[in-house]
Amino acid sequence: MRYPFGFLRLSPAPTVSGMAPIPTPPRQPDDSPDSYVGLDSESAERIARRRGWTTVRALPPGSIITMEFVVGRLNFEVEAGRVIRCWHG
């Protein structure tokens, strides 16, 4: 069927059964970011890797970073060699 102004009627969207399955993201370690605050950065990274974090990054205060969430990544804000803040992603 043709609509005014040249628009075409589109066929219905494919059904869910015809689509690829939704991937299940990997689980990240069940860990509290607060447990790293106050540790020296080298010890904190060692502990984080032992607990299963695949990516650990240390950032100076005020760093400009992207805000995408990465499963398995732990971020440390480090000042004078100590973790002052920690968060997932």
Secondary structure, DSSP 8 states (H G I E B T S, - for coil): -B-GGG-B-------GGGS-------------GGGGTTSBHHHHHHHHHHTT-SEEEEE-TT--------TTEEEEEEETTEEEEEEE-
